Amino acid sequence: MSEEQEAPKVEGKKSSKLLVIILLAVVLGGGGFFGFKVMNAGSAKEKGPLKVGSTVELQEFLVNLADGKTFLKAGIALGIAEGMKFGHGGDGHGDGAAEPPEVRDAIIMILTSKQPSDLATTEGKEQLKREIILSLNRLLNHHSGHPKPEEKPDSSDKPTESPHQETEGNKVSEEEPNRGPVLEVYFTSFATQRY
């Protein structure tokens, strides 16, 4: 009879140890999961939206507009994202000395494609800023190896149903993501003259 009384005690000890192990696993697993979530929430806040860290003033632009009878004289500065560099070895500060020629070329191509009426309104100037940002980011991300915004195939050939995207090849979608390095375009001077 003494052997039969000891058998349930041993089984009871095994089941209580198993229960303690399961409870510890649940508590530690839950704590680890919670800790992981808290750590990721902190890093997600750090990544947040990009902010302008420096401004690069480009050399003044003097170009003929598309009508052939009007010229534009514009001072342009670029707001560069924090931690990103602009130009060939530049530190992101300065007066355009590190301004890559391909950046200047891209801006000139955009400016010379415009009619005076395109630039007469505030909305037209804002559209021009978006076009410059998108063009420069595609160019600079391509040269630096940074990921670039996804391009929609044949977007310039086929009309879309989006109210924000125009069908002309030189128009820019307002929904295009901005991934830097250029976050802002500032016009420091802007004047047109018909001759």
C-alpha positions as CSV (number, residue, x, y, z in Angstrom):
1,M,0.0,0.0,0.0
2,S,2.8,2.4,0.6
3,E,4.0,2.0,-3.0
4,E,0.6,2.9,-4.3
5,Q,0.5,6.1,-2.2
6,E,3.9,7.2,-3.5
7,A,3.0,6.8,-7.2
8,P,0.3,9.6,-7.2
9,K,2.8,11.9,-5.3
10,V,5.5,11.4,-8.0
11,E,2.9,12.0,-10.8
12,G,1.6,15.1,-9.0
13,K,5.2,16.5,-8.7
14,K,5.8,15.9,-12.4
15,S,2.6,17.6,-13.4
16,S,3.2,20.6,-11.2
17,K,6.7,21.0,-12.6
18,L,5.3,20.8,-16.1
19,L,2.7,23.4,-15.2
20,V,5.4,25.7,-13.8
21,I,7.5,25.3,-17.0
22,I,4.6,26.1,-19.2
23,L,3.7,29.1,-17.2
24,L,7.3,30.4,-17.3
25,A,7.4,29.8,-21.1
26,V,4.1,31.8,-21.5
27,V,5.3,34.6,-19.2
28,L,8.8,34.9,-20.8
29,G,7.4,34.6,-24.3
30,G,4.8,37.3,-23.7
31,G,7.4,39.5,-22.1
32,G,9.8,39.0,-25.0
33,F,7.0,39.8,-27.5
34,F,6.0,42.9,-25.6
35,G,9.7,44.0,-25.4
36,F,10.1,43.4,-29.1
37,K,7.0,45.5,-29.9
38,V,8.3,48.4,-27.6
39,M,11.7,48.3,-29.2
40,N,10.2,48.4,-32.8
41,A,7.9,51.2,-31.9
42,G,10.8,53.3,-30.8
43,S,12.7,52.6,-34.0
44,A,9.6,53.4,-36.1
45,K,9.4,56.8,-34.5
46,E,13.1,57.4,-35.2
47,K,12.6,56.5,-38.9
48,G,9.6,58.9,-39.3
49,P,9.4,61.3,-42.2
50,L,12.6,62.7,-43.7
51,K,13.5,66.3,-42.6
52,V,15.5,68.9,-44.4
53,G,19.0,68.9,-42.9
54,S,20.8,71.4,-45.1
55,T,20.2,73.7,-48.0
56,V,22.2,74.0,-51.2
57,E,22.0,77.2,-53.2
58,L,22.5,76.5,-56.9
59,Q,24.0,79.0,-59.4
60,E,21.4,81.3,-60.9
61,F,19.5,80.0,-64.0
62,L,18.9,82.1,-67.1
63,V,16.9,80.2,-69.7
64,N,14.6,80.8,-72.7
65,L,11.1,79.4,-72.1
66,A,9.4,77.1,-74.6
67,D,7.6,80.0,-76.4
68,G,11.0,81.3,-77.6
69,K,10.0,84.9,-76.7
70,T,10.3,84.9,-72.9
71,F,13.3,84.2,-70.7
72,L,13.3,83.2,-67.0
73,K,15.9,84.2,-64.4
74,A,15.6,82.0,-61.4
75,G,17.5,81.5,-58.2
76,I,17.0,78.0,-56.8
77,A,18.0,76.3,-53.6
78,L,17.5,72.7,-52.7
79,G,16.5,71.3,-49.2
80,I,18.5,68.2,-48.7
81,A,17.4,65.4,-46.3
82,E,19.3,65.0,-43.0
83,G,22.2,62.6,-43.3
84,M,22.2,62.6,-47.1
85,K,24.9,64.2,-49.2
86,F,24.5,66.3,-52.4
87,G,26.9,66.6,-55.2
88,H,30.4,65.2,-55.8
89,G,31.9,65.0,-52.4
90,G,30.2,68.1,-51.1
91,D,29.0,68.2,-47.5
92,G,25.5,69.5,-48.3
93,H,26.4,73.1,-47.5
94,G,27.7,75.8,-49.7
95,D,26.9,77.9,-52.7
96,G,26.7,75.2,-55.3
97,A,30.4,74.6,-55.8
98,A,29.7,70.9,-55.5
99,E,26.7,71.2,-57.9
100,P,26.9,68.2,-60.3
101,P,26.5,69.2,-63.9
102,E,23.8,66.6,-64.4
103,V,21.6,68.3,-61.8
104,R,22.0,71.6,-63.5
105,D,21.2,70.0,-66.9
106,A,18.0,68.3,-65.5
107,I,16.7,71.6,-64.1
108,I,17.4,73.5,-67.3
109,M,15.6,70.8,-69.3
110,I,12.5,71.2,-67.1
111,L,12.6,75.0,-67.1
112,T,13.0,75.3,-70.9
113,S,10.0,73.0,-71.4
114,K,7.7,75.5,-69.7
115,Q,5.4,78.1,-71.3
116,P,5.1,81.5,-69.6
117,S,1.5,80.6,-68.7
118,D,2.7,77.5,-66.9
119,L,4.7,79.7,-64.5
120,A,2.3,82.6,-64.1
121,T,0.3,81.1,-61.1
122,T,1.2,79.8,-57.7
123,E,-0.1,76.4,-58.7
124,G,2.2,76.4,-61.7
125,K,5.2,77.2,-59.6
126,E,4.3,74.5,-57.1
127,Q,4.0,72.0,-60.0
128,L,7.4,73.1,-61.2
129,K,8.9,72.5,-57.7
130,R,7.4,69.0,-57.7
131,E,8.8,68.2,-61.1
132,I,12.3,69.4,-60.1
133,I,12.2,67.3,-56.9
134,L,11.1,64.1,-58.7
135,S,13.6,64.5,-61.5
136,L,16.5,65.2,-59.2
137,N,15.7,62.4,-56.9
138,R,15.4,59.9,-59.8
139,L,18.7,61.2,-61.1
140,L,20.6,61.3,-57.8
141,N,19.2,58.0,-56.5
142,H,20.2,56.3,-59.8
143,H,23.8,57.6,-59.5
144,S,24.1,56.8,-55.8
145,G,22.5,53.4,-55.7
146,H,19.8,54.5,-53.3
147,P,16.4,53.0,-54.0
148,K,14.3,55.2,-56.2
149,P,10.5,55.7,-56.3
150,E,8.8,53.0,-58.3
151,E,8.1,54.1,-61.9
152,K,4.8,53.2,-63.5
153,P,5.4,51.6,-66.8
154,D,4.2,53.6,-69.9
155,S,2.8,56.3,-67.6
156,S,3.7,59.0,-70.2
157,D,2.1,57.0,-73.1
158,K,-1.2,56.1,-71.7
159,P,-3.8,58.3,-69.9
160,T,-4.6,57.4,-66.3
161,E,-7.7,57.7,-64.4
162,S,-6.0,59.4,-61.4
163,P,-7.1,63.0,-60.9
164,H,-3.7,63.9,-59.6
165,Q,-1.7,62.6,-62.6
166,E,-1.7,64.3,-65.9
167,T,-1.1,62.6,-69.2
168,E,1.6,64.9,-70.5
169,G,5.1,63.5,-70.2
170,N,6.4,66.5,-68.3
171,K,3.7,66.5,-65.6
172,V,4.3,64.8,-62.2
173,S,2.0,62.8,-60.0
174,E,1.2,64.4,-56.7
175,E,1.1,60.9,-55.2
176,E,4.7,60.0,-56.1
177,P,6.6,59.1,-52.9
178,N,9.5,61.4,-51.9
179,R,12.5,59.4,-50.7
180,G,15.1,62.1,-50.9
181,P,17.8,63.3,-51.1
182,V,16.0,66.4,-52.4
183,L,13.0,67.2,-50.2
184,E,12.3,70.8,-51.0
185,V,12.9,73.3,-53.8
186,Y,13.1,77.0,-52.8
187,F,12.9,79.8,-55.4
188,T,15.2,82.5,-54.1
189,S,14.4,84.7,-57.1
190,F,12.0,84.2,-60.0
191,A,11.4,86.6,-62.9
192,T,10.2,86.3,-66.5
193,Q,10.8,88.9,-69.2
194,R,9.3,88.9,-72.7
195,Y,11.6,90.3,-75.4
